Amino acid sequence: MRIPFTKMHGIGNDYIYVNAFEHTMENPSAFAARFSDRHKGIGSDGLVLICPSETCDVKMRMFNADGSEGRMCGNASRCIGKYVYEHGICRKETITMETLSGVKVLHLTIENDRVTMVTVEMGEPLLHPSAIPMLAEGDSFIDREFSCAGQLWRGTAVCTGPAHLVLFTEIPVQELDFARIGPQFERHPMFPDRVNADFVNEIGNGVFQMRVWERGSGETMACGTGACAVAAAAVLTGRARRDQELLIRPRGGDLYITWHAAGGISMRGSAVEVFSGEVEWEAPV
C-alpha cells in the first residue's frame, strides 16, 4: 500500500509524520526502522503517528530510528501542533495531546494563519529512580558520581517523558568522542530500559550548550525532552533557578525552557514542515 507522509523538524530533530486520522499503518516499528535510514530510506530520527484520541484533541505515537517505541518527543510535539492546525485537523490555538507519558498541552503562536512557534507544557520532571527508571538507591540521582566509558562522571537523572542522564562537563561537548561513548551511556547497567545522555557546557547567564545521544536513534541534532531535562538538572544542581527562562542550545538551534515555581516545565521553540511524499509499504509478517 502507499503511505503518504510529511517530513518535519524541530530545530533539526527530524521525523517522518503520518496522519493516522486518514491512514492506517501496519507495523509502525518496522516502518520506522526501514524508512529512517538516511541512505536507503526517507531519512529521519524516527516516525511519528498523528492519531485520533478518545480523551484529547490528538494522540502522539513515536518510534525511534531502531523501531523501538518512545514515550513522547518534545520537538515532535511542536511539529504535531503545527501539522494539526495547518492541515485542518484541529483549528485551535491551545491543543491537548495524549502521549504515553501523559497529556501535554500545546500553545500555538499563529501569524498569517501559519504556526510560527509552539510552547509545550511538559509537566513536572520525575526524579525518583523507580520512575525514570534506573537502578539506584535513594529518592533521586542528582549530581552523583558514577563510572562509564572508562572514567568517572557526575550526572543527574531526570524523566521528562523518556529517561535522561544529564552530564555537565568542562570538556567542550563538540570534542567528545560520541561514537565511542554514546552507546556506552545509552546501555549503562543503571538503566534497564536504556537512557538518553545529554552532555552540557554551561556558557553563563542562563545559556547552556548541549549535545545529545538519544536512545534508539544515536546522536541527533536536538532533543526537546533532553533540553527540558538539562533545565531541570541546572536548577537541581544550583546552576539556575525556578521561573528563570533558560536558553538551551542543541546542535540544531535554540529552545527556551522554564521550570515554573508553580509547577511544570514549559518548552518554547519552532516547528518546520519540510516536504511531503508517498512510499510503498508492505508490512513484514
C-alpha positions as a Markdown table, in Angstrom:
| # | Residue | x | y | z |
|---|---|---|---|---|
| 1 | Met | 0.0 | 0.0 | 0.0 |
| 2 | Arg | 1.1 | 3.6 | -0.5 |
| 3 | Ile | 1.6 | 5.6 | 2.7 |
| 4 | Pro | 1.5 | 9.4 | 2.5 |
| 5 | Phe | 4.0 | 11.1 | 4.8 |
| 6 | Thr | 5.2 | 14.6 | 5.8 |
| 7 | Lys | 8.8 | 15.3 | 6.8 |
| 8 | Met | 9.1 | 17.9 | 9.6 |
| 9 | His | 11.7 | 19.0 | 12.1 |
| 10 | Gly | 12.0 | 20.9 | 15.3 |
| 11 | Ile | 15.5 | 22.6 | 15.3 |
| 12 | Gly | 16.9 | 19.7 | 13.3 |
| 13 | Asn | 15.2 | 16.9 | 15.3 |
| 14 | Asp | 13.5 | 15.4 | 12.2 |
| 15 | Tyr | 10.8 | 12.8 | 12.0 |
| 16 | Ile | 8.5 | 11.2 | 9.4 |
| 17 | Tyr | 4.9 | 12.1 | 10.2 |
| 18 | Val | 1.9 | 10.1 | 9.1 |
| 19 | Asn | -1.6 | 11.3 | 9.5 |
| 20 | Ala | -3.3 | 8.4 | 11.3 |
| 21 | Phe | -6.7 | 10.2 | 11.1 |
| 22 | Glu | -6.7 | 9.2 | 7.5 |
| 23 | His | -4.3 | 6.3 | 7.1 |
| 24 | Thr | -3.8 | 3.1 | 9.0 |
| 25 | Met | -0.3 | 1.7 | 9.2 |
| 26 | Glu | 0.6 | -1.9 | 9.8 |
| 27 | Asn | 3.7 | -2.5 | 11.9 |
| 28 | Pro | 4.9 | 1.1 | 12.5 |
| 29 | Ser | 8.0 | -0.2 | 14.3 |
| 30 | Ala | 9.2 | -1.9 | 11.1 |
| 31 | Phe | 8.3 | 1.2 | 9.1 |
| 32 | Ala | 10.4 | 3.4 | 11.3 |
| 33 | Ala | 13.4 | 1.1 | 11.1 |
| 34 | Arg | 13.0 | 0.8 | 7.3 |
| 35 | Phe | 12.5 | 4.5 | 6.3 |
| 36 | Ser | 14.5 | 6.3 | 9.0 |
| 37 | Asp | 17.6 | 5.1 | 7.2 |
| 38 | Arg | 19.3 | 8.2 | 5.8 |
| 39 | His | 20.8 | 6.4 | 2.8 |
| 40 | Lys | 18.2 | 3.9 | 1.8 |
| 41 | Gly | 15.0 | 5.5 | 3.2 |
| 42 | Ile | 13.4 | 8.9 | 3.7 |
| 43 | Gly | 15.9 | 9.7 | 6.4 |
| 44 | Ser | 14.9 | 10.7 | 10.0 |
| 45 | Asp | 15.3 | 10.3 | 13.7 |
| 46 | Gly | 12.2 | 8.1 | 13.6 |
| 47 | Leu | 8.5 | 8.0 | 12.9 |
| 48 | Val | 5.6 | 9.9 | 14.5 |
| 49 | Leu | 1.9 | 8.9 | 14.1 |
| 50 | Ile | -0.6 | 11.7 | 14.5 |
| 51 | Cys | -3.6 | 9.7 | 15.8 |
| 52 | Pro | -7.2 | 10.3 | 17.0 |
| 53 | Ser | -7.7 | 10.3 | 20.8 |
| 54 | Glu | -10.7 | 9.5 | 22.9 |
| 55 | Thr | -9.6 | 12.0 | 25.6 |
| 56 | Cys | -7.6 | 14.7 | 23.8 |
| 57 | Asp | -7.6 | 16.7 | 20.6 |
| 58 | Val | -4.8 | 14.4 | 19.2 |
| 59 | Lys | -2.6 | 11.5 | 20.2 |
| 60 | Met | 1.1 | 11.0 | 19.6 |
| 61 | Arg | 2.8 | 7.7 | 18.9 |
| 62 | Met | 6.5 | 8.0 | 18.3 |
| 63 | Phe | 9.1 | 5.4 | 17.2 |
| 64 | Asn | 12.8 | 5.7 | 17.3 |
| 65 | Ala | 15.0 | 5.0 | 14.3 |
| 66 | Asp | 15.6 | 1.5 | 15.5 |
| 67 | Gly | 11.9 | 0.8 | 15.7 |
| 68 | Ser | 11.6 | 1.0 | 19.4 |
| 69 | Glu | 8.5 | 2.9 | 20.7 |
| 70 | Gly | 9.2 | 6.0 | 22.8 |
| 71 | Arg | 7.0 | 7.6 | 25.4 |
| 72 | Met | 7.0 | 11.0 | 23.8 |
| 73 | Cys | 9.1 | 13.6 | 22.0 |
| 74 | Gly | 9.3 | 17.3 | 22.8 |
| 75 | Asn | 10.4 | 18.6 | 19.4 |
| 76 | Ala | 7.8 | 16.3 | 17.7 |
| 77 | Ser | 5.1 | 17.7 | 20.0 |
| 78 | Arg | 5.7 | 21.2 | 18.5 |
| 79 | Cys | 5.6 | 19.7 | 14.9 |
| 80 | Ile | 2.3 | 18.0 | 15.7 |
| 81 | Gly | 0.8 | 21.3 | 16.9 |
| 82 | Lys | 1.8 | 22.9 | 13.6 |
| 83 | Tyr | 0.6 | 20.0 | 11.5 |
| 84 | Val | -2.9 | 19.6 | 13.0 |
| 85 | Tyr | -3.6 | 23.3 | 12.8 |
| 86 | Glu | -2.3 | 24.0 | 9.3 |
| 87 | His | -3.8 | 20.7 | 7.9 |
| 88 | Gly | -7.2 | 21.5 | 9.4 |
| 89 | Ile | -7.4 | 18.6 | 11.9 |
| 90 | Cys | -7.6 | 20.9 | 14.9 |
| 91 | Arg | -8.0 | 24.7 | 14.4 |
| 92 | Lys | -7.4 | 25.7 | 18.0 |
| 93 | Glu | -4.6 | 27.8 | 19.5 |
| 94 | Thr | -4.5 | 25.5 | 22.5 |
| 95 | Ile | -4.4 | 21.8 | 21.8 |
| 96 | Thr | -4.3 | 18.8 | 24.2 |
| 97 | Met | -2.2 | 15.8 | 23.2 |
| 98 | Glu | -2.3 | 12.3 | 24.6 |
| 99 | Thr | 1.1 | 10.6 | 24.9 |
| 100 | Leu | 2.5 | 7.5 | 26.7 |
| 101 | Ser | 3.9 | 10.0 | 29.3 |
| 102 | Gly | 0.6 | 11.7 | 30.0 |
| 103 | Val | -1.4 | 14.6 | 28.5 |
| 104 | Lys | 0.6 | 17.5 | 27.1 |
| 105 | Val | -0.8 | 21.0 | 26.3 |
| 106 | Leu | 0.4 | 22.9 | 23.2 |
| 107 | His | 0.0 | 26.6 | 22.9 |
| 108 | Leu | 0.4 | 27.8 | 19.3 |
| 109 | Thr | 1.7 | 31.2 | 18.1 |
| 110 | Ile | 0.0 | 32.0 | 14.8 |
| 111 | Glu | 0.8 | 34.6 | 12.3 |
| 112 | Asn | -1.0 | 35.0 | 8.9 |
| 113 | Asp | -2.7 | 31.6 | 9.6 |
| 114 | Arg | 0.7 | 29.8 | 10.0 |
| 115 | Val | 2.1 | 28.4 | 13.2 |
| 116 | Thr | 5.5 | 30.1 | 13.9 |
| 117 | Met | 6.2 | 28.9 | 17.4 |
| 118 | Val | 4.8 | 26.3 | 19.8 |
| 119 | Thr | 5.0 | 26.2 | 23.6 |
| 120 | Val | 4.6 | 22.8 | 25.2 |
| 121 | Glu | 3.6 | 22.3 | 28.8 |
| 122 | Met | 5.8 | 19.3 | 29.5 |
| 123 | Gly | 4.6 | 18.6 | 33.1 |
| 124 | Glu | 6.7 | 18.1 | 36.2 |
| 125 | Pro | 10.0 | 16.2 | 35.8 |
| 126 | Leu | 10.2 | 12.9 | 37.7 |
| 127 | Leu | 13.3 | 12.3 | 39.9 |
| 128 | His | 12.7 | 9.1 | 41.8 |
| 129 | Pro | 14.8 | 6.3 | 40.3 |
| 130 | Ser | 11.8 | 4.0 | 40.1 |
| 131 | Ala | 10.1 | 6.5 | 37.8 |
| 132 | Ile | 13.0 | 7.1 | 35.5 |
| 133 | Pro | 13.6 | 4.0 | 35.6 |
| 134 | Met | 17.1 | 3.4 | 36.9 |
| 135 | Leu | 18.8 | 1.2 | 39.4 |
| 136 | Ala | 19.9 | 3.5 | 42.2 |
| 137 | Glu | 19.4 | 3.9 | 45.9 |
| 138 | Gly | 17.7 | 7.0 | 47.4 |
| 139 | Asp | 14.9 | 9.3 | 46.4 |
| 140 | Ser | 16.9 | 10.9 | 43.5 |
| 141 | Phe | 20.1 | 10.8 | 41.5 |
| 142 | Ile | 21.3 | 14.3 | 41.5 |
| 143 | Asp | 25.0 | 15.3 | 40.8 |
| 144 | Arg | 26.2 | 11.8 | 41.7 |
| 145 | Glu | 29.4 | 10.2 | 40.7 |
| 146 | Phe | 29.4 | 7.0 | 38.5 |
| 147 | Ser | 31.7 | 5.3 | 36.1 |
| 148 | Cys | 31.2 | 4.9 | 32.3 |
| 149 | Ala | 33.3 | 4.7 | 29.2 |
| 150 | Gly | 36.5 | 4.2 | 31.3 |
| 151 | Gln | 36.2 | 7.2 | 33.5 |
| 152 | Leu | 34.3 | 8.9 | 36.3 |
| 153 | Trp | 31.4 | 11.3 | 35.6 |
| 154 | Arg | 28.9 | 13.3 | 37.6 |
| 155 | Gly | 25.3 | 13.0 | 36.4 |
| 156 | Thr | 21.7 | 13.9 | 37.2 |
| 157 | Ala | 18.9 | 11.5 | 36.2 |
| 158 | Val | 15.6 | 13.1 | 35.2 |
| 159 | Cys | 12.5 | 11.7 | 33.4 |
| 160 | Thr | 10.8 | 14.4 | 31.3 |
| 161 | Gly | 8.8 | 11.8 | 29.3 |
| 162 | Pro | 11.7 | 9.5 | 28.4 |
| 163 | Ala | 14.7 | 8.9 | 30.8 |
| 164 | His | 17.6 | 11.3 | 30.6 |
| 165 | Leu | 21.0 | 11.4 | 32.2 |
| 166 | Val | 22.4 | 15.0 | 32.2 |
| 167 | Leu | 26.1 | 15.5 | 32.5 |
| 168 | Phe | 27.6 | 18.9 | 33.0 |
| 169 | Thr | 31.2 | 18.8 | 31.8 |
| 170 | Glu | 34.1 | 21.2 | 31.3 |
| 171 | Ile | 35.1 | 19.3 | 28.2 |
| 172 | Pro | 33.7 | 21.2 | 25.1 |
| 173 | Val | 30.8 | 19.0 | 24.0 |
| 174 | Gln | 31.9 | 19.1 | 20.4 |
| 175 | Glu | 35.2 | 17.5 | 21.3 |
| 176 | Leu | 33.6 | 14.4 | 22.9 |
| 177 | Asp | 34.1 | 11.1 | 21.1 |
| 178 | Phe | 30.3 | 10.5 | 20.8 |
| 179 | Ala | 30.6 | 7.4 | 18.5 |
| 180 | Arg | 32.6 | 5.7 | 21.3 |
| 181 | Ile | 30.9 | 6.9 | 24.5 |
| 182 | Gly | 27.3 | 7.4 | 23.3 |
| 183 | Pro | 26.3 | 3.7 | 23.1 |
| 184 | Gln | 28.0 | 3.0 | 26.5 |
| 185 | Phe | 25.9 | 5.7 | 28.2 |
| 186 | Glu | 22.7 | 4.6 | 26.4 |
| 187 | Arg | 23.2 | 1.0 | 27.7 |
| 188 | His | 24.6 | 1.7 | 31.1 |
| 189 | Pro | 23.7 | -1.0 | 33.6 |
| 190 | Met | 22.0 | 1.5 | 35.8 |
| 191 | Phe | 19.2 | 2.0 | 33.2 |
| 192 | Pro | 17.3 | -1.3 | 32.4 |
| 193 | Asp | 15.3 | 0.4 | 29.6 |
| 194 | Arg | 18.3 | 2.3 | 28.3 |
| 195 | Val | 18.7 | 6.1 | 28.6 |
| 196 | Asn | 19.2 | 9.3 | 26.7 |
| 197 | Ala | 22.5 | 11.0 | 27.5 |
| 198 | Asp | 22.8 | 14.8 | 27.5 |
| 199 | Phe | 26.3 | 16.4 | 27.7 |
| 200 | Val | 26.2 | 20.0 | 28.6 |
| 201 | Asn | 28.5 | 23.1 | 28.8 |
| 202 | Glu | 27.4 | 26.0 | 30.9 |
| 203 | Ile | 28.0 | 29.2 | 28.9 |
| 204 | Gly | 26.7 | 31.6 | 31.6 |
| 205 | Asn | 23.7 | 34.0 | 32.0 |
| 206 | Gly | 21.2 | 31.1 | 31.7 |
| 207 | Val | 22.7 | 29.7 | 28.5 |
| 208 | Phe | 23.6 | 26.1 | 28.1 |
| 209 | Gln | 25.2 | 24.3 | 25.1 |
| 210 | Met | 24.2 | 20.6 | 24.8 |
| 211 | Arg | 24.9 | 17.6 | 22.7 |
| 212 | Val | 22.6 | 14.6 | 22.9 |
| 213 | Trp | 22.8 | 10.9 | 22.3 |
| 214 | Glu | 19.2 | 9.5 | 22.0 |
| 215 | Arg | 18.2 | 6.1 | 23.0 |
| 216 | Gly | 17.4 | 4.1 | 19.8 |
| 217 | Ser | 18.5 | 6.9 | 17.4 |
| 218 | Gly | 22.1 | 7.8 | 18.3 |
| 219 | Glu | 23.3 | 11.4 | 18.1 |
| 220 | Thr | 20.6 | 13.8 | 17.0 |
| 221 | Met | 20.6 | 17.5 | 16.2 |
| 222 | Ala | 18.3 | 18.2 | 19.1 |
| 223 | Cys | 16.1 | 16.7 | 21.7 |
| 224 | Gly | 13.2 | 18.6 | 23.3 |
| 225 | Thr | 12.7 | 16.4 | 26.3 |
| 226 | Gly | 16.5 | 16.5 | 26.7 |
| 227 | Ala | 16.6 | 20.3 | 26.8 |
| 228 | Cys | 13.9 | 20.1 | 29.5 |
| 229 | Ala | 16.0 | 17.6 | 31.4 |
| 230 | Val | 19.0 | 19.9 | 31.1 |
| 231 | Ala | 17.0 | 22.8 | 32.5 |
| 232 | Ala | 15.7 | 20.7 | 35.4 |
| 233 | Ala | 19.2 | 19.5 | 36.2 |
| 234 | Ala | 20.5 | 23.0 | 36.0 |
| 235 | Val | 18.0 | 24.0 | 38.7 |
| 236 | Leu | 18.6 | 20.9 | 40.8 |
| 237 | Thr | 22.4 | 21.5 | 40.8 |
| 238 | Gly | 22.2 | 25.2 | 41.6 |
| 239 | Arg | 23.2 | 26.5 | 38.1 |
| 240 | Ala | 19.8 | 28.1 | 37.5 |
| 241 | Arg | 16.6 | 28.9 | 39.4 |
| 242 | Arg | 12.9 | 28.1 | 39.1 |
| 243 | Asp | 10.9 | 30.6 | 36.9 |
| 244 | Gln | 14.1 | 31.5 | 35.0 |
| 245 | Glu | 13.8 | 31.1 | 31.3 |
| 246 | Leu | 16.9 | 29.3 | 30.1 |
| 247 | Leu | 18.3 | 29.2 | 26.6 |
| 248 | Ile | 19.3 | 25.6 | 25.8 |
| 249 | Arg | 21.3 | 25.2 | 22.6 |
| 250 | Pro | 21.5 | 21.8 | 21.0 |
| 251 | Arg | 23.3 | 21.5 | 17.7 |
| 252 | Gly | 20.1 | 22.2 | 15.7 |
| 253 | Gly | 19.0 | 25.5 | 17.2 |
| 254 | Asp | 17.6 | 27.2 | 20.3 |
| 255 | Leu | 15.0 | 26.2 | 22.8 |
| 256 | Tyr | 13.6 | 28.3 | 25.6 |
| 257 | Ile | 12.9 | 26.3 | 28.8 |
| 258 | Thr | 11.3 | 27.4 | 32.1 |
| 259 | Trp | 10.7 | 25.2 | 35.2 |
| 260 | His | 8.0 | 27.2 | 36.8 |
| 261 | Ala | 7.8 | 27.6 | 40.6 |
| 262 | Ala | 4.1 | 26.9 | 40.4 |
| 263 | Gly | 4.9 | 23.5 | 38.8 |
| 264 | Gly | 5.8 | 22.1 | 35.4 |
| 265 | Ile | 8.3 | 22.8 | 32.7 |
| 266 | Ser | 7.4 | 24.7 | 29.5 |
| 267 | Met | 9.4 | 24.5 | 26.3 |
| 268 | Arg | 9.2 | 27.1 | 23.5 |
| 269 | Gly | 10.5 | 26.7 | 20.0 |
| 270 | Ser | 9.9 | 26.5 | 16.3 |
| 271 | Ala | 8.5 | 23.7 | 14.0 |
| 272 | Val | 9.1 | 23.4 | 10.3 |
| 273 | Glu | 7.4 | 21.4 | 7.6 |
| 274 | Val | 10.0 | 20.3 | 5.0 |
| 275 | Phe | 8.3 | 18.2 | 2.3 |
| 276 | Ser | 5.6 | 15.6 | 1.7 |
| 277 | Gly | 5.5 | 12.4 | -0.4 |
| 278 | Glu | 4.4 | 8.8 | -0.5 |
| 279 | Val | 6.2 | 5.5 | -0.1 |
| 280 | Glu | 5.3 | 1.9 | -0.9 |
| 281 | Trp | 4.9 | -0.1 | 2.3 |
| 282 | Glu | 4.2 | -3.8 | 2.7 |
| 283 | Ala | 4.5 | -4.6 | 6.4 |
| 284 | Pro | 6.6 | -7.7 | 7.2 |
| 285 | Val | 4.6 | -10.6 | 8.5 |
